[in-house]
């Protein structure tokens, strides 16, 4: 692909896909007419090229991803933001998307805190209760950390747009 990801292995590595997902994704993209198999590269590795339809799709069809609900998985948020950035999205729009994702995480953290499972830590009566409190504390800390990272990325991406 002209953008540099031209083999299944590179797609897997750069997009964070599992080995079992990479070839089916490429097959679906090929069947949809968005990529085509090109010449075999070194060691007979399959190389793929983005078609005109694929470039058009990337340029025009990522917007609904911004309009729908923010995914709960951080990796999906990163992929959507990266796709939008590389497809010509306004850096301010990408920044706002990341801020919205951070706000969603902050709300999740607040809900986790409001359940107050960790408040009575020493008085856990059972293994299950103690385990549940530990998981709740982890979830709260994870959501807080993800929200901070997303806010920092939003600021950095917005600054990139000013250059």
N, C-alpha and C positions, 0 to 999 in steps of 0.2 A: 504494500500500500504506500502511496506517495508520502504519507505522513510518517513513515518509518516502521510501522507495525505490519510486517508482511508475511510472517510465518505463524503457524498455530502456536509454536512455543513462545514467540515474542508476545502474541496476543494474550496468552495465558499469563505470562510473567508481568506484563505491563498493565493489564486490566484486572489482575487479581482473580482470575478465573481458576477453577479447579481443572486438573487434567481431563476429567471426564466431561466437563462442560464445554471445553474449547472447540472441539470438532463439531459437536451438534450446533453450536452457535454459528460457526462458519458455514455449515451446511444450510441452516435456515437463511442466513444472509445471502448465500449463493442462490438458493431457490427463489428468494424474493427479488433477485436481480441487483442487489446492492454491492456485491463483490463477485469477482470471477477469479478462477484459478489461473494463474499465470504460468510462466516457465518454472521448471524445477530449478532450485538454487543449488548451492554447494551440498554435496552428499545427498542429492536427490530430494532435498526438503521441498515440500509444497510451498509455493509463494502465492499470495493473493493480491489482487489489485481492487481498489474501490472503483466502481463504475460511475458513469455520469448520474445515473439514478441514485446511487448511494451517496454521492456528494450532495445532490439536491435534497435527499432525505435528511442528511445530517444538517444541512443549512436551514431547512425549513420545519422540521418535525420535532425538534427538541423542546420547543416552547411549551407544549402541553405538560411536560414533566415539571415545569415551574409552577403551573397552574393547579396541578393536582395536589393531593395531600403529601406532605413531606414524609419520605420513607422513615421507618423506625431504625433501620440499619445504617450506621455511620458510613460504611463502605458505599452504599447506594447513593447517599448524599454526596460523597466525594466524586463519584462517577458522574452524576448529573451535573454538578458544578463544573467539572473538568470538560465534559462534553459541550456544555453551553459556552464555556470560555473559548474552547478551540473551534467552535462553530460560529463565532462572531458575535456572541451575546455582548451586550453592554456590560462593562465591568461593574457598574452600579447595580444592575439587575442581579448579577451573580452574587455580589456582596449582600444584597437584600435577601436573596434566597438563603444564604448561609446564616444570616441573622435570624431569619424566620425559623430555621432548623435549630439554632441555639435557643430561641425562645421556647420551642417545643420541648427541648431537653430540660430547660429550666422549669417548665410546668410539670414535667414528669418527676423531676427531683423534688419539687414542692409536694406533689401528691405522695411520693414515697416518704417524705419527712412527716407529712400530716398523718400518715398511718401510725406513726409513733411506735413502731415495732422495736426500735433500738433503745427506747427511753428507759426500760426496766432491765437493762442488760444483765446485772448480777442475779436477778430473780428468775432466770429461765428455768422452767421446771422439767423440761424434757429435751432429749436430743433434737427432736423435730423443731421445737420452739427455738432452741439456741441456733440451729442451722438456719431457720427462717429469718431470724434477726441478723445473722451474719450476711445472708444473701441480700437482705434489705439494705444493710449498711453499704455493701458493695455496690448495689444498684444505684443508690443515692450518690455515692462518690463518683461512679462511672459517668452518670448523667451530668454531674457538675463539671467534671473534667472535659467531657465532650462539648458541653456548652461553651466553655472557655476557649477550647481549640477552634470551634466554629466561629466564634466572635473574632478571634485573632486572625483567622483566615479571611474573614469578611473585610477587615481593615486592610490587610495586605493586598487583597485583590482589588479593592477600590483604589488604593494608591497606584497599582500597576496601570489602571485605566487613565490616570492623570499624566503619565509619562509620555 
